[in-house]
Amino acid sequence: MYIKKFGANLKELIGANTITSIAKKIGIPPQTLSRYLSGHCEIGLENLCKIADYFNEDLDIIVGRREY
């Protein structure tokens, strides 16, 4: 449940930016970010925190435990 919601929320946060540019700014490989978006890979706590910090978002909102 959370993997799909996380991917959808992440897509919304990325918006019109490219996966490569966002991944570079966050400090993770673009392939990894792409897998998170598609739900093919579960995210670890370290990368989840990097993404939350980059977008200045609450972890519960990013993973879908709370709504915006």
All heavy atoms as TSV, in Angstrom:
chain	resi	resn	atom	element	x	y	z
A	1	MET	N	N	0.817	-1.188	0.000
A	1	MET	CA	C	0.000	0.000	0.000
A	1	MET	C	C	0.861	1.253	0.000
A	1	MET	O	O	0.688	2.134	-0.819
A	1	MET	CB	C	-0.917	-0.010	1.219
A	1	MET	CG	C	-1.736	1.255	1.340
A	1	MET	SD	S	-2.909	1.161	2.681
A	1	MET	CE	C	-2.237	2.391	3.750
A	2	TYR	N	N	1.813	1.336	0.908
A	2	TYR	CA	C	2.629	2.537	1.018
A	2	TYR	C	C	3.582	2.713	-0.160
A	2	TYR	O	O	3.896	3.834	-0.525
A	2	TYR	CB	C	3.414	2.560	2.332
A	2	TYR	CG	C	2.533	2.746	3.542
A	2	TYR	CD1	C	2.492	1.805	4.546
A	2	TYR	CD2	C	1.736	3.876	3.668
A	2	TYR	CE1	C	1.681	1.977	5.653
A	2	TYR	CE2	C	0.921	4.058	4.768
A	2	TYR	CZ	C	0.893	3.103	5.762
A	2	TYR	OH	O	0.087	3.279	6.851
A	3	ILE	N	N	4.025	1.618	-0.755
A	3	ILE	CA	C	4.958	1.725	-1.883
A	3	ILE	C	C	4.288	2.454	-3.056
A	3	ILE	O	O	4.885	3.339	-3.663
A	3	ILE	CB	C	5.476	0.338	-2.317
A	3	ILE	CG1	C	6.355	-0.266	-1.212
A	3	ILE	CG2	C	6.262	0.426	-3.609
A	3	ILE	CD1	C	6.778	-1.680	-1.471
A	4	LYS	N	N	3.056	2.084	-3.377
A	4	LYS	CA	C	2.349	2.741	-4.485
A	4	LYS	C	C	2.050	4.195	-4.157
A	4	LYS	O	O	2.203	5.074	-4.997
A	4	LYS	CB	C	1.059	1.988	-4.805
A	4	LYS	CG	C	1.299	0.666	-5.481
A	4	LYS	CD	C	0.011	0.009	-5.857
A	4	LYS	CE	C	0.311	-1.330	-6.514
A	4	LYS	NZ	N	-0.902	-1.989	-6.971
A	5	LYS	N	N	1.616	4.457	-2.937
A	5	LYS	CA	C	1.302	5.832	-2.541
A	5	LYS	C	C	2.575	6.674	-2.536
A	5	LYS	O	O	2.562	7.823	-2.967
A	5	LYS	CB	C	0.636	5.836	-1.163
A	5	LYS	CG	C	0.146	7.180	-0.739
A	5	LYS	CD	C	-0.986	7.663	-1.618
A	5	LYS	CE	C	-1.517	8.975	-1.090
A	5	LYS	NZ	N	-2.465	9.602	-1.974
A	6	PHE	N	N	3.676	6.096	-2.061
A	6	PHE	CA	C	4.944	6.807	-2.062
A	6	PHE	C	C	5.345	7.171	-3.489
A	6	PHE	O	O	5.729	8.306	-3.770
A	6	PHE	CB	C	6.042	5.973	-1.404
A	6	PHE	CG	C	7.418	6.529	-1.585
A	6	PHE	CD1	C	7.796	7.700	-0.960
A	6	PHE	CD2	C	8.340	5.896	-2.407
A	6	PHE	CE1	C	9.065	8.237	-1.130
A	6	PHE	CE2	C	9.609	6.413	-2.585
A	6	PHE	CZ	C	9.968	7.587	-1.946
A	7	GLY	N	N	5.246	6.229	-4.412
A	7	GLY	CA	C	5.593	6.486	-5.806
A	7	GLY	C	C	4.748	7.602	-6.401
A	7	GLY	O	O	5.256	8.478	-7.099
A	8	ALA	N	N	3.448	7.580	-6.119
A	8	ALA	CA	C	2.553	8.621	-6.635
A	8	ALA	C	C	2.888	9.984	-6.039
A	8	ALA	O	O	2.922	10.989	-6.757
A	8	ALA	CB	C	1.100	8.253	-6.334
A	9	ASN	N	N	3.142	10.025	-4.742
A	9	ASN	CA	C	3.493	11.291	-4.096
A	9	ASN	C	C	4.833	11.818	-4.607
A	9	ASN	O	O	4.996	13.019	-4.812
A	9	ASN	CB	C	3.539	11.134	-2.578
A	9	ASN	CG	C	2.162	10.985	-1.978
A	9	ASN	OD1	O	1.163	11.309	-2.603
A	9	ASN	ND2	N	2.101	10.482	-0.766
A	10	LEU	N	N	5.769	10.916	-4.815
A	10	LEU	CA	C	7.080	11.316	-5.319
A	10	LEU	C	C	6.960	11.887	-6.735
A	10	LEU	O	O	7.583	12.894	-7.053
A	10	LEU	CB	C	8.045	10.133	-5.279
A	10	LEU	CG	C	9.491	10.397	-5.645
A	10	LEU	CD1	C	10.095	11.504	-4.775
A	10	LEU	CD2	C	10.306	9.113	-5.500
A	11	LYS	N	N	6.141	11.263	-7.570
A	11	LYS	CA	C	5.918	11.779	-8.923
A	11	LYS	C	C	5.364	13.198	-8.865
A	11	LYS	O	O	5.768	14.067	-9.637
A	11	LYS	CB	C	4.941	10.888	-9.685
A	11	LYS	CG	C	5.547	9.630	-10.208
A	11	LYS	CD	C	4.521	8.794	-10.942
A	11	LYS	CE	C	5.106	7.433	-11.256
A	11	LYS	NZ	N	4.131	6.549	-11.894
A	12	GLU	N	N	4.441	13.417	-7.943
A	12	GLU	CA	C	3.857	14.747	-7.797
A	12	GLU	C	C	4.912	15.769	-7.365
A	12	GLU	O	O	4.954	16.889	-7.865
A	12	GLU	CB	C	2.721	14.706	-6.774
A	12	GLU	CG	C	1.946	15.986	-6.684
A	12	GLU	CD	C	0.764	15.873	-5.758
A	12	GLU	OE1	O	0.130	14.803	-5.724
A	12	GLU	OE2	O	0.480	16.859	-5.059
A	13	LEU	N	N	5.777	15.368	-6.437
A	13	LEU	CA	C	6.824	16.277	-5.964
A	13	LEU	C	C	7.837	16.590	-7.066
A	13	LEU	O	O	8.293	17.717	-7.194
A	13	LEU	CB	C	7.547	15.677	-4.756
A	13	LEU	CG	C	6.746	15.618	-3.462
A	13	LEU	CD1	C	7.472	14.765	-2.433
A	13	LEU	CD2	C	6.487	17.009	-2.922
A	14	ILE	N	N	8.177	15.593	-7.862
A	14	ILE	CA	C	9.147	15.780	-8.942
A	14	ILE	C	C	8.565	16.683	-10.030
A	14	ILE	O	O	9.289	17.505	-10.599
A	14	ILE	CB	C	9.599	14.423	-9.517
A	14	ILE	CG1	C	10.470	13.709	-8.482
A	14	ILE	CG2	C	10.356	14.601	-10.829
A	14	ILE	CD1	C	10.830	12.281	-8.851
A	15	GLY	N	N	7.281	16.537	-10.284
A	15	GLY	CA	C	6.611	17.390	-11.278
A	15	GLY	C	C	7.241	17.296	-12.649
A	15	GLY	O	O	7.488	16.216	-13.167
A	16	ALA	N	N	7.555	18.445	-13.227
A	16	ALA	CA	C	8.098	18.507	-14.583
A	16	ALA	C	C	9.610	18.325	-14.631
A	16	ALA	O	O	10.193	18.296	-15.709
A	16	ALA	CB	C	7.721	19.841	-15.229
A	17	ASN	N	N	10.241	18.196	-13.482
A	17	ASN	CA	C	11.698	17.993	-13.445
A	17	ASN	C	C	12.044	16.601	-13.951
A	17	ASN	O	O	11.225	15.695	-13.918
A	17	ASN	CB	C	12.211	18.147	-12.012
A	17	ASN	CG	C	12.007	19.537	-11.482
A	17	ASN	OD1	O	12.556	20.481	-12.013
A	17	ASN	ND2	N	11.186	19.657	-10.452
A	18	THR	N	N	13.274	16.413	-14.378
A	18	THR	CA	C	13.695	15.087	-14.824
A	18	THR	C	C	14.152	14.257	-13.632
A	18	THR	O	O	14.614	14.795	-12.618
A	18	THR	CB	C	14.861	15.165	-15.839
A	18	THR	OG1	O	16.018	15.677	-15.181
A	18	THR	CG2	C	14.484	16.031	-17.032
A	19	ILE	N	N	14.009	12.967	-13.773
A	19	ILE	CA	C	14.453	12.047	-12.728
A	19	ILE	C	C	15.949	12.205	-12.504
A	19	ILE	O	O	16.418	12.230	-11.366
A	19	ILE	CB	C	14.095	10.589	-13.105
A	19	ILE	CG1	C	12.586	10.407	-13.086
A	19	ILE	CG2	C	14.775	9.600	-12.173
A	19	ILE	CD1	C	12.113	9.081	-13.639
A	20	THR	N	N	16.696	12.347	-13.583
A	20	THR	CA	C	18.151	12.480	-13.481
A	20	THR	C	C	18.550	13.723	-12.707
A	20	THR	O	O	19.421	13.661	-11.829
A	20	THR	CB	C	18.787	12.509	-14.886
A	20	THR	OG1	O	18.424	11.310	-15.573
A	20	THR	CG2	C	20.293	12.604	-14.810
A	21	SER	N	N	17.919	14.846	-12.992
A	21	SER	CA	C	18.299	16.086	-12.302
A	21	SER	C	C	17.946	16.034	-10.816
A	21	SER	O	O	18.738	16.456	-9.975
A	21	SER	CB	C	17.649	17.305	-12.961
A	21	SER	OG	O	16.262	17.320	-12.765
A	22	ILE	N	N	16.782	15.503	-10.499
A	22	ILE	CA	C	16.381	15.402	-9.086
A	22	ILE	C	C	17.262	14.411	-8.360
A	22	ILE	O	O	17.712	14.672	-7.234
A	22	ILE	CB	C	14.895	15.015	-8.969
A	22	ILE	CG1	C	14.016	16.126	-9.533
A	22	ILE	CG2	C	14.520	14.694	-7.534
A	22	ILE	CD1	C	14.081	17.439	-8.779
A	23	ALA	N	N	17.536	13.271	-8.964
A	23	ALA	CA	C	18.381	12.255	-8.318
A	23	ALA	C	C	19.764	12.813	-8.021
A	23	ALA	O	O	20.310	12.580	-6.936
A	23	ALA	CB	C	18.483	11.019	-9.210
A	24	LYS	N	N	20.315	13.563	-8.957
A	24	LYS	CA	C	21.632	14.159	-8.770
A	24	LYS	C	C	21.614	15.136	-7.593
A	24	LYS	O	O	22.512	15.144	-6.758
A	24	LYS	CB	C	22.082	14.872	-10.038
A	24	LYS	CG	C	23.518	15.355	-9.996
A	24	LYS	CD	C	23.916	16.045	-11.286
A	24	LYS	CE	C	24.088	14.989	-12.375
A	24	LYS	NZ	N	24.637	15.550	-13.626
A	25	LYS	N	N	20.571	15.952	-7.507
A	25	LYS	CA	C	20.461	16.922	-6.423
A	25	LYS	C	C	20.272	16.241	-5.064
A	25	LYS	O	O	20.772	16.723	-4.050
A	25	LYS	CB	C	19.302	17.876	-6.690
A	25	LYS	CG	C	19.549	18.804	-7.861
A	25	LYS	CD	C	18.319	19.626	-8.178
A	25	LYS	CE	C	18.530	20.457	-9.426
A	25	LYS	NZ	N	17.303	21.173	-9.828
A	26	ILE	N	N	19.546	15.126	-5.054
A	26	ILE	CA	C	19.305	14.394	-3.811
A	26	ILE	C	C	20.533	13.587	-3.407
A	26	ILE	O	O	20.803	13.412	-2.229
A	26	ILE	CB	C	18.075	13.475	-3.950
A	26	ILE	CG1	C	16.812	14.326	-4.125
A	26	ILE	CG2	C	17.923	12.553	-2.753
A	26	ILE	CD1	C	15.584	13.529	-4.492
A	27	GLY	N	N	21.254	13.099	-4.408
A	27	GLY	CA	C	22.442	12.300	-4.129
A	27	GLY	C	C	22.205	10.805	-4.192
A	27	GLY	O	O	22.845	10.034	-3.479
A	28	ILE	N	N	21.274	10.402	-5.059
A	28	ILE	CA	C	21.030	8.976	-5.271
A	28	ILE	C	C	21.061	8.692	-6.771
A	28	ILE	O	O	20.851	9.600	-7.577
A	28	ILE	CB	C	19.675	8.521	-4.665
A	28	ILE	CG1	C	18.496	9.279	-5.287
A	28	ILE	CG2	C	19.667	8.668	-3.161
A	28	ILE	CD1	C	17.144	8.806	-4.808
A	29	PRO	N	N	21.320	7.456	-7.173
A	29	PRO	CA	C	21.359	7.130	-8.600
A	29	PRO	C	C	19.988	7.307	-9.259
A	29	PRO	O	O	18.960	6.975	-8.655
A	29	PRO	CB	C	21.786	5.660	-8.637
A	29	PRO	CG	C	22.435	5.416	-7.318
A	29	PRO	CD	C	21.741	6.317	-6.345
A	30	PRO	N	N	19.959	7.813	-10.485
A	30	PRO	CA	C	18.681	7.982	-11.188
A	30	PRO	C	C	17.899	6.671	-11.328
A	30	PRO	O	O	16.676	6.664	-11.256
A	30	PRO	CB	C	19.081	8.517	-12.561
A	30	PRO	CG	C	20.423	9.114	-12.361
A	30	PRO	CD	C	21.078	8.341	-11.260
A	31	GLN	N	N	18.616	5.564	-11.533
A	31	GLN	CA	C	17.943	4.270	-11.660
A	31	GLN	C	C	17.197	3.911	-10.381
A	31	GLN	O	O	16.108	3.340	-10.416
A	31	GLN	CB	C	18.949	3.149	-11.995
A	31	GLN	CG	C	19.681	3.336	-13.281
A	31	GLN	CD	C	20.921	4.229	-13.145
A	31	GLN	OE1	O	21.194	4.800	-12.088
A	31	GLN	NE2	N	21.661	4.380	-14.235
A	32	THR	N	N	17.788	4.245	-9.247
A	32	THR	CA	C	17.152	3.967	-7.960
A	32	THR	C	C	15.892	4.803	-7.811
A	32	THR	O	O	14.840	4.288	-7.416
A	32	THR	CB	C	18.134	4.255	-6.803
A	32	THR	OG1	O	19.287	3.434	-6.971
A	32	THR	CG2	C	17.501	3.984	-5.456
A	33	LEU	N	N	15.980	6.082	-8.135
A	33	LEU	CA	C	14.817	6.958	-8.053
A	33	LEU	C	C	13.711	6.463	-8.984
A	33	LEU	O	O	12.534	6.453	-8.613
A	33	LEU	CB	C	15.212	8.393	-8.393
A	33	LEU	CG	C	14.128	9.447	-8.201
A	33	LEU	CD1	C	13.603	9.476	-6.781
A	33	LEU	CD2	C	14.661	10.821	-8.598
A	34	SER	N	N	14.077	6.027	-10.156
A	34	SER	CA	C	13.108	5.491	-11.103
A	34	SER	C	C	12.413	4.251	-10.538
A	34	SER	O	O	11.195	4.083	-10.698
A	34	SER	CB	C	13.804	5.152	-12.420
A	34	SER	OG	O	12.890	4.641	-13.342
A	35	ARG	N	N	13.151	3.397	-9.870
A	35	ARG	CA	C	12.560	2.199	-9.255
A	35	ARG	C	C	11.606	2.566	-8.132
A	35	ARG	O	O	10.591	1.907	-7.939
A	35	ARG	CB	C	13.660	1.271	-8.751
A	35	ARG	CG	C	14.414	0.585	-9.856
A	35	ARG	CD	C	15.440	-0.393	-9.307
A	35	ARG	NE	N	16.342	-0.800	-10.358
A	35	ARG	CZ	C	17.642	-0.556	-10.366
A	35	ARG	NH1	N	18.217	0.072	-9.353
A	35	ARG	NH2	N	18.387	-0.941	-11.364
A	36	TYR	N	N	11.935	3.601	-7.369
A	36	TYR	CA	C	11.020	4.073	-6.326
A	36	TYR	C	C	9.718	4.568	-6.950
A	36	TYR	O	O	8.635	4.285	-6.450
A	36	TYR	CB	C	11.641	5.216	-5.510
A	36	TYR	CG	C	12.863	4.863	-4.704
A	36	TYR	CD1	C	13.780	5.844	-4.375
A	36	TYR	CD2	C	13.116	3.577	-4.259
A	36	TYR	CE1	C	14.906	5.564	-3.621
A	36	TYR	CE2	C	14.245	3.278	-3.520
A	36	TYR	CZ	C	15.138	4.273	-3.199
A	36	TYR	OH	O	16.257	3.980	-2.457
A	37	LEU	N	N	9.837	5.300	-8.037
A	37	LEU	CA	C	8.655	5.844	-8.706
A	37	LEU	C	C	7.745	4.743	-9.244
A	37	LEU	O	O	6.525	4.860	-9.185
A	37	LEU	CB	C	9.069	6.770	-9.847
A	37	LEU	CG	C	9.639	8.114	-9.427
A	37	LEU	CD1	C	10.341	8.784	-10.592
A	37	LEU	CD2	C	8.550	9.006	-8.878
A	38	SER	N	N	8.337	3.690	-9.762
A	38	SER	CA	C	7.551	2.605	-10.356
A	38	SER	C	C	7.082	1.582	-9.330
A	38	SER	O	O	6.263	0.723	-9.647
A	38	SER	CB	C	8.369	1.902	-11.439
A	38	SER	OG	O	9.477	1.231	-10.861
A	39	GLY	N	N	7.599	1.668	-8.110
A	39	GLY	CA	C	7.210	0.713	-7.071
A	39	GLY	C	C	7.947	-0.606	-7.148
A	39	GLY	O	O	7.560	-1.575	-6.514
A	40	HIS	N	N	9.027	-0.652	-7.926
A	40	HIS	CA	C	9.796	-1.884	-8.077
A	40	HIS	C	C	10.878	-2.054	-7.018
A	40	HIS	O	O	11.583	-3.061	-7.016
A	40	HIS	CB	C	10.433	-1.950	-9.473
A	40	HIS	CG	C	9.438	-2.212	-10.538
A	40	HIS	ND1	N	9.021	-1.231	-11.405
A	40	HIS	CD2	C	8.736	-3.324	-10.856
A	40	HIS	CE1	C	8.118	-1.746	-12.222
A	40	HIS	NE2	N	7.929	-3.010	-11.905
A	41	CYS	N	N	11.010	-1.084	-6.146
A	41	CYS	CA	C	12.069	-1.123	-5.146
A	41	CYS	C	C	11.577	-0.421	-3.879
A	41	CYS	O	O	11.034	0.677	-3.958
A	41	CYS	CB	C	13.308	-0.417	-5.689
A	41	CYS	SG	S	14.724	-0.405	-4.598
A	42	GLU	N	N	11.746	-1.084	-2.747
A	42	GLU	CA	C	11.398	-0.435	-1.485
A	42	GLU	C	C	12.521	0.514	-1.090
A	42	GLU	O	O	13.692	0.207	-1.253
A	42	GLU	CB	C	11.195	-1.476	-0.388
A	42	GLU	CG	C	9.888	-2.213	-0.509
A	42	GLU	CD	C	9.569	-3.016	0.730
A	42	GLU	OE1	O	9.941	-2.603	1.837
A	42	GLU	OE2	O	8.942	-4.072	0.561
A	43	ILE	N	N	12.136	1.631	-0.545
A	43	ILE	CA	C	13.110	2.649	-0.175
A	43	ILE	C	C	13.606	2.408	1.245
A	43	ILE	O	O	12.848	2.010	2.120
A	43	ILE	CB	C	12.502	4.057	-0.321
A	43	ILE	CG1	C	13.577	5.121	-0.160
A	43	ILE	CG2	C	11.342	4.262	0.637
A	43	ILE	CD1	C	13.139	6.499	-0.587
A	44	GLY	N	N	14.899	2.643	1.427
A	44	GLY	CA	C	15.496	2.563	2.750
A	44	GLY	C	C	15.340	3.885	3.487
A	44	GLY	O	O	15.048	4.927	2.884
A	45	LEU	N	N	15.526	3.852	4.764
A	45	LEU	CA	C	15.326	5.030	5.598
A	45	LEU	C	C	16.247	6.182	5.203
A	45	LEU	O	O	15.822	7.338	5.155
A	45	LEU	CB	C	15.532	4.669	7.072
A	45	LEU	CG	C	15.254	5.763	8.081
A	45	LEU	CD1	C	13.845	6.297	7.947
A	45	LEU	CD2	C	15.488	5.247	9.485
A	46	GLU	N	N	17.504	5.886	4.895
A	46	GLU	CA	C	18.448	6.942	4.537
A	46	GLU	C	C	17.992	7.715	3.297
A	46	GLU	O	O	17.969	8.947	3.289
A	46	GLU	CB	C	19.847	6.367	4.316
A	46	GLU	CG	C	20.889	7.435	4.068
A	46	GLU	CD	C	22.301	6.875	3.976
A	46	GLU	OE1	O	22.556	5.745	4.429
A	46	GLU	OE2	O	23.150	7.597	3.436
A	47	ASN	N	N	17.621	6.991	2.249
A	47	ASN	CA	C	17.172	7.662	1.022
A	47	ASN	C	C	15.817	8.328	1.210
A	47	ASN	O	O	15.561	9.381	0.642
A	47	ASN	CB	C	17.143	6.695	-0.154
A	47	ASN	CG	C	18.518	6.425	-0.704
A	47	ASN	OD1	O	19.478	7.135	-0.402
A	47	ASN	ND2	N	18.645	5.399	-1.514
A	48	LEU	N	N	14.968	7.742	2.019
A	48	LEU	CA	C	13.680	8.369	2.307
A	48	LEU	C	C	13.892	9.717	2.995
A	48	LEU	O	O	13.255	10.710	2.636
A	48	LEU	CB	C	12.823	7.456	3.184
A	48	LEU	CG	C	11.429	7.966	3.540
A	48	LEU	CD1	C	10.603	8.233	2.285
A	48	LEU	CD2	C	10.735	6.960	4.435
A	49	CYS	N	N	14.806	9.766	3.925
A	49	CYS	CA	C	15.118	11.023	4.610
A	49	CYS	C	C	15.747	12.035	3.656
A	49	CYS	O	O	15.439	13.229	3.726
A	49	CYS	CB	C	16.028	10.773	5.803
A	49	CYS	SG	S	15.190	9.960	7.174
A	50	LYS	N	N	16.604	11.576	2.753
A	50	LYS	CA	C	17.202	12.485	1.766
A	50	LYS	C	C	16.118	13.126	0.898
A	50	LYS	O	O	16.158	14.326	0.629
A	50	LYS	CB	C	18.188	11.736	0.853
A	50	LYS	CG	C	19.501	11.398	1.484
A	50	LYS	CD	C	20.368	10.670	0.466
A	50	LYS	CE	C	21.698	10.274	1.025
A	50	LYS	NZ	N	22.528	9.584	0.011
A	51	ILE	N	N	15.157	12.322	0.466
A	51	ILE	CA	C	14.080	12.829	-0.375
A	51	ILE	C	C	13.202	13.805	0.407
A	51	ILE	O	O	12.860	14.875	-0.089
A	51	ILE	CB	C	13.261	11.662	-0.971
A	51	ILE	CG1	C	14.119	10.912	-2.007
A	51	ILE	CG2	C	11.956	12.152	-1.589
A	51	ILE	CD1	C	13.531	9.607	-2.483
A	52	ALA	N	N	12.853	13.442	1.624
A	52	ALA	CA	C	12.029	14.321	2.465
A	52	ALA	C	C	12.741	15.643	2.723
A	52	ALA	O	O	12.125	16.713	2.654
A	52	ALA	CB	C	11.691	13.628	3.774
A	53	ASP	N	N	14.027	15.585	2.996
A	53	ASP	CA	C	14.799	16.806	3.234
A	53	ASP	C	C	14.865	17.669	1.977
A	53	ASP	O	O	14.688	18.882	2.049
A	53	ASP	CB	C	16.215	16.478	3.706
A	53	ASP	CG	C	16.268	15.933	5.117
A	53	ASP	OD1	O	15.263	16.064	5.854
A	53	ASP	OD2	O	17.318	15.373	5.488
A	54	TYR	N	N	15.118	17.048	0.845
A	54	TYR	CA	C	15.229	17.807	-0.396
A	54	TYR	C	C	13.928	18.558	-0.706
A	54	TYR	O	O	13.940	19.726	-1.071
A	54	TYR	CB	C	15.602	16.895	-1.575
A	54	TYR	CG	C	15.627	17.647	-2.872
A	54	TYR	CD1	C	16.703	18.460	-3.199
A	54	TYR	CD2	C	14.547	17.600	-3.752
A	54	TYR	CE1	C	16.715	19.195	-4.373
A	54	TYR	CE2	C	14.557	18.326	-4.928
A	54	TYR	CZ	C	15.636	19.123	-5.234
A	54	TYR	OH	O	15.639	19.851	-6.387
A	55	PHE	N	N	12.803	17.861	-0.565
A	55	PHE	CA	C	11.517	18.470	-0.877
A	55	PHE	C	C	10.900	19.198	0.325
A	55	PHE	O	O	9.813	19.759	0.208
A	55	PHE	CB	C	10.540	17.416	-1.406
A	55	PHE	CG	C	10.874	16.931	-2.787
A	55	PHE	CD1	C	11.364	15.656	-2.986
A	55	PHE	CD2	C	10.723	17.754	-3.885
A	55	PHE	CE1	C	11.673	15.198	-4.258
A	55	PHE	CE2	C	11.028	17.317	-5.168
A	55	PHE	CZ	C	11.507	16.032	-5.347
A	56	ASN	N	N	11.580	19.151	1.457
A	56	ASN	CA	C	11.101	19.794	2.680
A	56	ASN	C	C	9.681	19.331	3.017
A	56	ASN	O	O	8.782	20.138	3.254
A	56	ASN	CB	C	11.167	21.323	2.560
A	56	ASN	CG	C	11.042	21.994	3.909
A	56	ASN	OD1	O	11.439	21.436	4.928
A	56	ASN	ND2	N	10.500	23.190	3.925
A	57	GLU	N	N	9.498	18.009	2.999
A	57	GLU	CA	C	8.197	17.407	3.276
A	57	GLU	C	C	8.293	16.465	4.462
A	57	GLU	O	O	9.341	15.899	4.744
A	57	GLU	CB	C	7.689	16.608	2.068
A	57	GLU	CG	C	7.067	17.433	0.990
A	57	GLU	CD	C	5.758	18.088	1.406
A	57	GLU	OE1	O	5.149	17.705	2.430
A	57	GLU	OE2	O	5.346	19.005	0.695
A	58	ASP	N	N	7.175	16.284	5.124
A	58	ASP	CA	C	7.054	15.366	6.248
A	58	ASP	C	C	7.073	13.922	5.734
A	58	ASP	O	O	6.454	13.620	4.711
A	58	ASP	CB	C	5.744	15.666	6.970
A	58	ASP	CG	C	5.580	14.867	8.233
A	58	ASP	OD1	O	6.069	15.315	9.279
A	58	ASP	OD2	O	4.963	13.788	8.142
A	59	LEU	N	N	7.754	13.040	6.425
A	59	LEU	CA	C	7.840	11.639	5.994
A	59	LEU	C	C	6.467	10.988	5.898
A	59	LEU	O	O	6.201	10.228	4.966
A	59	LEU	CB	C	8.719	10.831	6.954
A	59	LEU	CG	C	10.204	11.139	6.934
A	59	LEU	CD1	C	10.916	10.365	8.035
A	59	LEU	CD2	C	10.816	10.827	5.596
A	60	ASP	N	N	5.586	11.255	6.853
A	60	ASP	CA	C	4.249	10.658	6.824
A	60	ASP	C	C	3.471	11.067	5.579
A	60	ASP	O	O	2.711	10.274	5.027
A	60	ASP	CB	C	3.453	11.037	8.073
A	60	ASP	CG	C	3.855	10.225	9.288
A	60	ASP	OD1	O	4.455	9.148	9.118
A	60	ASP	OD2	O	3.559	10.663	10.414
A	61	ILE	N	N	3.657	12.277	5.143
A	61	ILE	CA	C	2.963	12.740	3.934
A	61	ILE	C	C	3.556	12.076	2.700
A	61	ILE	O	O	2.826	11.601	1.829
A	61	ILE	CB	C	3.018	14.276	3.833
A	61	ILE	CG1	C	2.142	14.882	4.937
A	61	ILE	CG2	C	2.582	14.743	2.450
A	61	ILE	CD1	C	2.213	16.382	5.039
A	62	ILE	N	N	4.868	11.994	2.632
A	62	ILE	CA	C	5.507	11.398	1.455
A	62	ILE	C	C	5.116	9.933	1.282
A	62	ILE	O	O	4.853	9.482	0.173
A	62	ILE	CB	C	7.047	11.538	1.521
A	62	ILE	CG1	C	7.426	13.010	1.331
A	62	ILE	CG2	C	7.729	10.684	0.472
A	62	ILE	CD1	C	8.900	13.274	1.425
A	63	VAL	N	N	5.063	9.189	2.366
A	63	VAL	CA	C	4.731	7.758	2.248
A	63	VAL	C	C	3.241	7.490	2.252
A	63	VAL	O	O	2.810	6.348	2.081
A	63	VAL	CB	C	5.432	6.913	3.334
A	63	VAL	CG1	C	6.931	6.997	3.216
A	63	VAL	CG2	C	4.961	7.251	4.721
A	64	GLY	N	N	2.415	8.519	2.427
A	64	GLY	CA	C	0.973	8.339	2.321
A	64	GLY	C	C	0.265	8.004	3.614
A	64	GLY	O	O	-0.900	7.583	3.587
A	65	ARG	N	N	0.914	8.192	4.728
A	65	ARG	CA	C	0.251	7.936	6.014
A	65	ARG	C	C	-0.668	9.083	6.405
A	65	ARG	O	O	-1.589	8.903	7.184
A	65	ARG	CB	C	1.281	7.701	7.111
A	65	ARG	CG	C	2.046	6.395	6.908
A	65	ARG	CD	C	2.958	6.110	8.054
A	65	ARG	NE	N	2.192	6.143	9.298
A	65	ARG	CZ	C	2.729	6.044	10.490
A	65	ARG	NH1	N	4.027	5.915	10.620
A	65	ARG	NH2	N	1.992	6.084	11.561
A	66	ARG	N	N	-0.400	10.257	5.868
A	66	ARG	CA	C	-1.246	11.441	6.069
A	66	ARG	C	C	-1.392	12.136	4.733
A	66	ARG	O	O	-0.519	12.072	3.879
A	66	ARG	CB	C	-0.609	12.429	7.060
A	66	ARG	CG	C	-0.678	12.006	8.477
A	66	ARG	CD	C	-0.251	13.106	9.400
A	66	ARG	NE	N	0.837	13.886	8.790
A	66	ARG	CZ	C	1.487	14.856	9.396
A	66	ARG	NH1	N	1.159	15.201	10.590
A	66	ARG	NH2	N	2.463	15.496	8.799
A	67	GLU	N	N	-2.479	12.849	4.573
A	67	GLU	CA	C	-2.733	13.579	3.339
A	67	GLU	C	C	-2.150	14.978	3.451
A	67	GLU	O	O	-1.930	15.493	4.539
A	67	GLU	CB	C	-4.232	13.678	3.073
A	67	GLU	CG	C	-4.880	12.326	2.816
A	67	GLU	CD	C	-4.379	11.644	1.564
A	67	GLU	OE1	O	-4.233	12.329	0.525
A	67	GLU	OE2	O	-4.128	10.430	1.620
A	68	TYR	N	N	-1.903	15.605	2.309
A	68	TYR	CA	C	-1.406	16.975	2.252
A	68	TYR	C	C	-2.372	17.894	2.947
A	68	TYR	O	O	-3.522	17.797	2.923
A	68	TYR	CB	C	-1.221	17.448	0.800
A	68	TYR	CG	C	-0.030	16.829	0.124
A	68	TYR	CD1	C	-0.161	15.780	-0.744
A	68	TYR	CD2	C	1.245	17.323	0.371
A	68	TYR	CE1	C	0.929	15.215	-1.384
A	68	TYR	CE2	C	2.351	16.767	-0.268
A	68	TYR	CZ	C	2.174	15.719	-1.128
A	68	TYR	OH	O	3.252	15.163	-1.751
